[in-house]
Amino acid sequence: MGQSTSYALDLCGMPTGTQQFTYTVGDDFFSAMESSEIRAGHVDVELTVKHEGDMFDLSFEMTGEIVIGCDRCLDDLRQAVDTEYAITVKYGEEYNDDSDDTLIIPEGERSLDLSGMIYDTIALTIPLKHVHEDGECNAEMLAQLKAHSGAADMEEGTNDPRWEALRNLLDNNK
């Protein structure tokens, strides 16, 4: 992922105390991400930064909506986003993101690219199984899936001759 200047947080010039920042991520943001399963969206990001010494406590609040593909019919599925994320950023000798709660960046870094944190937080709101509610899937696609899945053959009572040959072998061994 390349560093995005529009989501760069200037740490070097940040005064001590609490600061508020607002970002809006949209279709361009999601299309710029590598292998994004998010097709589109509009998410408002509210960031509160508490700066004390060489530590920055970042608190994100994200609300909006994203568009992902339905696992069943592949059509667009709208997914609400309403999530929070908090992390502490500290200066250290070298970059270290081993902890979920703390990010250590080299002392020479003047800014922090937030785009990865924002994207990952939004992506974590996507449920493992994302499908439309019953009756909302693309009916034409469901009909095609049913026609090509072999389920139609099972309903009609026809059997694949290869399976019949195997069943005969089993019956002969009894």
C-alpha positions as CSV (number, residue, x, y, z in Angstrom):
1,M,0.0,0.0,0.0
2,G,1.5,3.3,-1.0
3,Q,1.5,6.2,1.5
4,S,-1.4,8.6,1.0
5,T,-0.7,12.2,1.8
6,S,-4.4,13.1,2.2
7,Y,-4.5,10.8,5.3
8,A,-1.2,11.8,6.7
9,L,-1.2,12.9,10.3
10,D,1.6,15.5,11.0
11,L,3.0,14.3,14.3
12,C,6.0,16.6,14.4
13,G,4.0,19.8,14.5
14,M,1.2,18.7,16.7
15,P,0.8,20.7,19.9
16,T,0.4,19.0,23.3
17,G,-3.2,18.3,24.2
18,T,-6.2,17.0,22.4
19,Q,-6.8,17.6,18.7
20,Q,-9.8,16.7,16.5
21,F,-9.5,15.6,12.8
22,T,-12.2,14.7,10.3
23,Y,-11.7,12.5,7.2
24,T,-14.1,11.2,4.6
25,V,-13.3,8.0,2.8
26,G,-15.1,7.3,-0.5
27,D,-15.0,5.3,-3.7
28,D,-11.5,6.6,-4.7
29,F,-10.1,5.5,-1.3
30,F,-11.4,2.0,-1.6
31,S,-10.4,1.5,-5.2
32,A,-6.8,2.6,-4.3
33,M,-6.5,-0.2,-1.8
34,E,-4.8,-3.4,-3.0
35,S,-7.1,-6.4,-3.3
36,S,-10.0,-4.6,-1.7
37,E,-13.2,-6.5,-1.4
38,I,-15.0,-3.2,-0.7
39,R,-16.4,-2.0,-4.0
40,A,-17.5,1.5,-2.9
41,G,-18.6,3.4,0.1
42,H,-18.8,6.6,2.1
43,V,-17.5,6.5,5.6
44,D,-16.9,9.5,7.9
45,V,-13.9,9.2,10.2
46,E,-13.6,11.3,13.4
47,L,-10.2,11.1,14.9
48,T,-9.2,12.4,18.4
49,V,-5.5,12.6,19.1
50,K,-4.2,13.1,22.7
51,H,-0.6,14.2,22.5
52,E,1.6,14.0,25.6
53,G,5.4,13.9,25.4
54,D,6.4,11.4,22.8
55,M,3.0,9.5,22.9
56,F,0.0,10.0,20.8
57,D,-3.3,8.3,21.7
58,L,-5.4,8.0,18.6
59,S,-9.2,7.2,18.9
60,F,-11.1,6.6,15.7
61,E,-14.9,6.7,15.3
62,M,-16.2,5.6,11.9
63,T,-19.7,5.7,10.6
64,G,-21.2,5.2,7.1
65,E,-21.8,2.6,4.6
66,I,-19.8,0.4,2.3
67,V,-20.7,-1.8,-0.7
68,I,-19.4,-5.3,-0.9
69,G,-20.3,-8.3,-3.0
70,C,-23.0,-10.7,-1.9
71,D,-21.6,-14.2,-1.4
72,R,-24.7,-15.8,-2.8
73,C,-25.7,-13.7,-5.9
74,L,-22.6,-11.5,-6.3
75,D,-24.7,-8.3,-6.6
76,D,-23.8,-5.3,-4.5
77,L,-24.7,-5.5,-0.9
78,R,-24.8,-2.4,1.3
79,Q,-23.1,-2.9,4.7
80,A,-23.4,-0.3,7.5
81,V,-20.2,0.8,9.2
82,D,-20.3,1.9,12.9
83,T,-17.1,1.1,14.6
84,E,-14.3,2.5,16.9
85,Y,-10.6,1.9,17.1
86,A,-7.9,3.1,19.5
87,I,-4.2,2.8,19.3
88,T,-1.2,4.5,21.0
89,V,1.7,5.7,18.8
90,K,5.1,6.1,20.3
91,Y,8.5,7.0,19.0
92,G,11.2,4.3,19.3
93,E,14.4,3.1,17.6
94,E,12.6,1.2,14.8
95,Y,9.1,0.5,13.4
96,N,7.2,-2.1,15.4
97,D,3.5,-3.0,14.9
98,D,3.6,-6.3,16.8
99,S,1.0,-5.1,19.4
100,D,-2.6,-4.4,18.6
101,D,-2.6,-1.5,21.1
102,T,0.7,0.2,20.4
103,L,2.5,1.2,17.3
104,I,6.2,2.2,17.5
105,I,7.5,4.4,14.8
106,P,11.1,5.6,14.2
107,E,12.1,8.8,15.8
108,G,12.8,10.4,12.4
109,E,9.2,10.0,11.2
110,R,7.5,13.4,10.9
111,S,4.0,12.1,9.9
112,L,1.9,8.9,10.1
113,D,-0.1,7.6,7.2
114,L,-3.6,6.7,8.6
115,S,-5.0,5.1,5.4
116,G,-4.0,1.6,6.4
117,M,-5.5,1.9,9.9
118,I,-8.7,3.4,8.5
119,Y,-9.1,0.7,5.8
120,D,-8.3,-2.2,8.1
121,T,-10.8,-0.9,10.7
122,I,-13.5,-0.6,8.1
123,A,-12.7,-4.0,6.6
124,L,-13.0,-5.7,10.0
125,T,-16.7,-4.7,10.1
126,I,-17.5,-7.0,7.2
127,P,-19.1,-10.2,8.5
128,L,-17.6,-13.5,7.5
129,K,-20.8,-14.4,5.6
130,H,-22.2,-11.4,3.8
131,V,-25.4,-12.2,1.9
132,H,-28.6,-10.3,1.2
133,E,-31.7,-10.9,3.4
134,D,-34.0,-13.7,2.2
135,G,-35.7,-12.6,-1.0
136,E,-33.4,-9.7,-1.8
137,C,-30.8,-11.6,-3.9
138,N,-30.7,-11.3,-7.7
139,A,-33.4,-13.9,-8.7
140,E,-31.9,-14.4,-12.2
141,M,-28.5,-15.2,-10.7
142,L,-30.0,-17.6,-8.2
143,A,-31.8,-19.4,-11.0
144,Q,-28.5,-19.7,-12.9
145,L,-26.8,-21.1,-9.8
146,K,-29.5,-23.6,-9.2
147,A,-29.4,-24.7,-12.9
148,H,-25.7,-25.3,-12.8
149,S,-25.3,-26.6,-9.3
150,G,-26.7,-30.1,-9.9
151,A,-29.6,-29.4,-7.5
152,A,-32.0,-29.5,-10.3
153,D,-30.9,-33.0,-11.2
154,M,-31.5,-34.1,-7.6
155,E,-35.0,-32.7,-7.5
156,E,-36.0,-34.3,-10.8
157,G,-34.8,-37.7,-9.5
158,T,-32.2,-38.2,-12.2
159,N,-28.8,-39.5,-11.1
160,D,-25.4,-39.0,-12.5
161,P,-24.4,-42.4,-14.2
162,R,-21.0,-42.3,-12.7
163,W,-22.5,-42.3,-9.2
164,E,-24.8,-45.2,-10.2
165,A,-21.8,-47.2,-11.3
166,L,-20.2,-46.7,-7.9
167,R,-23.3,-47.7,-6.1
168,N,-23.5,-50.9,-8.1
169,L,-20.0,-51.7,-7.0
170,L,-21.0,-51.2,-3.4
171,D,-24.1,-53.3,-3.8
172,N,-22.1,-56.2,-5.4
173,N,-19.7,-56.3,-2.4
174,K,-22.5,-57.0,0.0
